[in-house]
Amino acid sequence: MNTLTLDGVDVMGERLADEVLDVISRKPELTKISFLAHSVGGLVARYAIAKLYRHPNSTFDSKAEGTICGLEAVNFITVATPHLGSRGNKQVPLLFGFITIEKVASRVIHWIFRRTGRHLFLTDSAEGEPPLLQRMVEDYGNLYFISALRAFKRRVAYANAGCDRILII
């Protein structure tokens, strides 16, 4: 596993936003943008679009949606993305619901998956702020999580209907 994936959803989202900006600067003819992301990549893409979101130019049209770096936002598609994070024994059946085992497993998971694991297990809150994934359910500070999603004409989340013990959509 590449250790860059352990840096956290926010850090990876910043990297993706920078990469998108780089591509846009090299290809000024672009007019539309879509995202297709899998697993944690869906969270990374959501963070990136929140950074890249631009408010609508018109204040007269209340139905006007913003853009993603000035580009028309077309499709935002995620596949098997844990939009709500992951919690203990409900997702990891081998923990058997024992709180002591869950606490030990939680520490081990945080050690293995570092900052990204803390984001996924909703244990990253600091200084009175809610965990990152909880903040991502609304526009929060200067990050426009929901406004950015609304900018896309089509938003789709594909997931398993059952038998996925780790993922909560």
TORVEXMAR-334727 format. One record per residue (C-alpha): residue number from 1; residue in three letters; x, y, z. Coordinates in steps of 0.001 Angstrom, whole numbers, plus 500000, padded with zeros to 6 digits. Layout:
+-----+-----+--------+--------+--------+
:   i :  aa :     c1 :     c2 :     c3 :
+-----+-----+--------+--------+--------+
: NUM : ALA :      X :      Y :      Z :
...
+-----+-----+--------+--------+--------+
END
This chain:
+-----+-----+--------+--------+--------+
:   i :  aa :     c1 :     c2 :     c3 :
+-----+-----+--------+--------+--------+
:   1 : MET : 500000 : 500000 : 500000 :
:   2 : ASN : 501302 : 503445 : 499119 :
:   3 : THR : 501706 : 505419 : 502354 :
:   4 : LEU : 500351 : 508571 : 500672 :
:   5 : THR : 496887 : 507029 : 501102 :
:   6 : LEU : 497382 : 507188 : 504870 :
:   7 : ASP : 497843 : 510981 : 505004 :
:   8 : GLY : 494140 : 511663 : 505518 :
:   9 : VAL : 491142 : 512514 : 503380 :
:  10 : ASP : 491848 : 516243 : 503647 :
:  11 : VAL : 495505 : 516042 : 502619 :
:  12 : MET : 494691 : 513722 : 499713 :
:  13 : GLY : 491804 : 516029 : 498740 :
:  14 : GLU : 494186 : 518992 : 498667 :
:  15 : ARG : 496545 : 516997 : 496427 :
:  16 : LEU : 493716 : 516082 : 494073 :
:  17 : ALA : 492518 : 519700 : 493943 :
:  18 : ASP : 496065 : 520818 : 493054 :
:  19 : GLU : 496262 : 518167 : 490335 :
:  20 : VAL : 492909 : 519255 : 488861 :
:  21 : LEU : 494071 : 522892 : 488860 :
:  22 : ASP : 497270 : 521836 : 487091 :
:  23 : VAL : 495338 : 519978 : 484370 :
:  24 : ILE : 492936 : 522900 : 483902 :
:  25 : SER : 495837 : 525352 : 483547 :
:  26 : ARG : 497451 : 523140 : 480868 :
:  27 : LYS : 494168 : 522596 : 478990 :
:  28 : PRO : 492336 : 525934 : 478786 :
:  29 : GLU : 489916 : 524499 : 476222 :
:  30 : LEU : 488182 : 522394 : 478915 :
:  31 : THR : 484577 : 523401 : 479615 :
:  32 : LYS : 483195 : 520456 : 481619 :
:  33 : ILE : 484344 : 518264 : 484472 :
:  34 : SER : 483207 : 514931 : 485933 :
:  35 : PHE : 484527 : 512770 : 488763 :
:  36 : LEU : 484391 : 508975 : 489115 :
:  37 : ALA : 485876 : 507683 : 492359 :
:  38 : HIS : 486106 : 504375 : 494209 :
:  39 : SER : 486176 : 503680 : 497959 :
:  40 : VAL : 488142 : 506285 : 499951 :
:  41 : GLY : 488771 : 508032 : 496628 :
:  42 : GLY : 485134 : 509147 : 496756 :
:  43 : LEU : 485788 : 510994 : 500018 :
:  44 : VAL : 488961 : 512477 : 498558 :
:  45 : ALA : 487034 : 513671 : 495493 :
:  46 : ARG : 484327 : 515207 : 497702 :
:  47 : TYR : 486975 : 517116 : 499644 :
:  48 : ALA : 488675 : 518249 : 496425 :
:  49 : ILE : 485477 : 519593 : 494847 :
:  50 : ALA : 484738 : 521521 : 498044 :
:  51 : LYS : 488119 : 523241 : 497592 :
:  52 : LEU : 487561 : 523806 : 493861 :
:  53 : TYR : 483978 : 525087 : 494098 :
:  54 : ARG : 483265 : 528582 : 492770 :
:  55 : HIS : 480061 : 530446 : 493649 :
:  56 : PRO : 477704 : 531358 : 490789 :
:  57 : ASN : 478468 : 534672 : 489083 :
:  58 : SER : 474845 : 535762 : 489014 :
:  59 : THR : 473242 : 536931 : 492236 :
:  60 : PHE : 469958 : 537465 : 490365 :
:  61 : ASP : 469294 : 533817 : 489551 :
:  62 : SER : 468580 : 531939 : 492772 :
:  63 : LYS : 468626 : 528625 : 490846 :
:  64 : ALA : 472140 : 529223 : 489506 :
:  65 : GLU : 474634 : 526610 : 490638 :
:  66 : GLY : 478320 : 527233 : 491065 :
:  67 : THR : 481098 : 525644 : 489061 :
:  68 : ILE : 484159 : 523566 : 489735 :
:  69 : CYS : 487014 : 525929 : 488850 :
:  70 : GLY : 484841 : 527649 : 486278 :
:  71 : LEU : 483978 : 524362 : 484557 :
:  72 : GLU : 480468 : 522978 : 484160 :
:  73 : ALA : 480074 : 520187 : 486716 :
:  74 : VAL : 478461 : 517210 : 484956 :
:  75 : ASN : 478829 : 513855 : 486795 :
:  76 : PHE : 479921 : 513047 : 490330 :
:  77 : ILE : 479943 : 509264 : 490768 :
:  78 : THR : 481236 : 507223 : 493691 :
:  79 : VAL : 481510 : 503447 : 493935 :
:  80 : ALA : 481690 : 501688 : 497324 :
:  81 : THR : 482572 : 504916 : 499134 :
:  82 : PRO : 482167 : 505033 : 502935 :
:  83 : HIS : 480401 : 508413 : 502942 :
:  84 : LEU : 479359 : 507932 : 506584 :
:  85 : GLY : 482616 : 506420 : 507760 :
:  86 : SER : 482911 : 503115 : 509586 :
:  87 : ARG : 482141 : 502113 : 513170 :
:  88 : GLY : 483376 : 499197 : 515287 :
:  89 : ASN : 481583 : 495864 : 515584 :
:  90 : LYS : 478775 : 496706 : 513183 :
:  91 : GLN : 481290 : 496662 : 510323 :
:  92 : VAL : 483918 : 494247 : 511605 :
:  93 : PRO : 482056 : 491093 : 512697 :
:  94 : LEU : 485145 : 489372 : 514124 :
:  95 : LEU : 485077 : 491891 : 516998 :
:  96 : PHE : 481905 : 490160 : 518261 :
:  97 : GLY : 480582 : 493360 : 519874 :
:  98 : PHE : 483042 : 493179 : 522780 :
:  99 : ILE : 483881 : 496756 : 523768 :
: 100 : THR : 487386 : 495886 : 525020 :
: 101 : ILE : 488265 : 494163 : 521757 :
: 102 : GLU : 486758 : 497076 : 519799 :
: 103 : LYS : 488914 : 499587 : 521711 :
: 104 : VAL : 492088 : 497590 : 521062 :
: 105 : ALA : 491129 : 497082 : 517414 :
: 106 : SER : 490407 : 500791 : 517087 :
: 107 : ARG : 493915 : 501659 : 518318 :
: 108 : VAL : 495517 : 499098 : 516027 :
: 109 : ILE : 493489 : 500311 : 513045 :
: 110 : HIS : 494492 : 503910 : 513804 :
: 111 : TRP : 498130 : 502861 : 513989 :
: 112 : ILE : 497941 : 500950 : 510696 :
: 113 : PHE : 495747 : 503382 : 508747 :
: 114 : ARG : 496943 : 506540 : 510515 :
: 115 : ARG : 495149 : 509796 : 509702 :
: 116 : THR : 492939 : 508242 : 507007 :
: 117 : GLY : 491827 : 505602 : 509521 :
: 118 : ARG : 490963 : 508291 : 512065 :
: 119 : HIS : 488850 : 510014 : 509412 :
: 120 : LEU : 487078 : 506760 : 508479 :
: 121 : PHE : 486425 : 505782 : 512106 :
: 122 : LEU : 485243 : 509318 : 512964 :
: 123 : THR : 487857 : 509738 : 515696 :
: 124 : ASP : 489664 : 512763 : 514263 :
: 125 : SER : 487747 : 515544 : 516002 :
: 126 : ALA : 490008 : 518173 : 517544 :
: 127 : GLU : 489447 : 521350 : 519525 :
: 128 : GLY : 485682 : 521008 : 519641 :
: 129 : GLU : 485267 : 520446 : 515896 :
: 130 : PRO : 483249 : 517494 : 514651 :
: 131 : PRO : 485064 : 514727 : 512742 :
: 132 : LEU : 485898 : 515548 : 509118 :
: 133 : LEU : 483283 : 513239 : 507579 :
: 134 : GLN : 480628 : 514832 : 509774 :
: 135 : ARG : 481745 : 518289 : 508616 :
: 136 : MET : 481471 : 517099 : 505015 :
: 137 : VAL : 477661 : 516837 : 505227 :
: 138 : GLU : 477285 : 520617 : 504906 :
: 139 : ASP : 479192 : 523698 : 503812 :
: 140 : TYR : 481667 : 524178 : 506645 :
: 141 : GLY : 483918 : 527202 : 506980 :
: 142 : ASN : 485472 : 527949 : 503612 :
: 143 : LEU : 484807 : 524432 : 502306 :
: 144 : TYR : 481623 : 524132 : 500254 :
: 145 : PHE : 480972 : 520395 : 500505 :
: 146 : ILE : 477243 : 520421 : 499743 :
: 147 : SER : 477260 : 523392 : 497374 :
: 148 : ALA : 479963 : 521655 : 495332 :
: 149 : LEU : 477903 : 518456 : 495110 :
: 150 : ARG : 474820 : 520467 : 494137 :
: 151 : ALA : 476770 : 522009 : 491260 :
: 152 : PHE : 476886 : 518617 : 489503 :
: 153 : LYS : 474012 : 517832 : 487158 :
: 154 : ARG : 474201 : 514141 : 488112 :
: 155 : ARG : 475257 : 512675 : 491464 :
: 156 : VAL : 475353 : 508892 : 491861 :
: 157 : ALA : 476558 : 506660 : 494710 :
: 158 : TYR : 476861 : 502962 : 493823 :
: 159 : ALA : 477061 : 500500 : 496706 :
: 160 : ASN : 476460 : 496896 : 497674 :
: 161 : ALA : 472997 : 496289 : 499093 :
: 162 : GLY : 474396 : 493685 : 501459 :
: 163 : CYS : 477416 : 491618 : 502453 :
: 164 : ASP : 479759 : 494588 : 502815 :
: 165 : ARG : 480812 : 494549 : 506453 :
: 166 : ILE : 483191 : 497503 : 506269 :
: 167 : LEU : 481291 : 500052 : 504242 :
: 168 : ILE : 478532 : 502407 : 505413 :
: 169 : ILE : 477120 : 504490 : 502585 :
+-----+-----+--------+--------+--------+
END
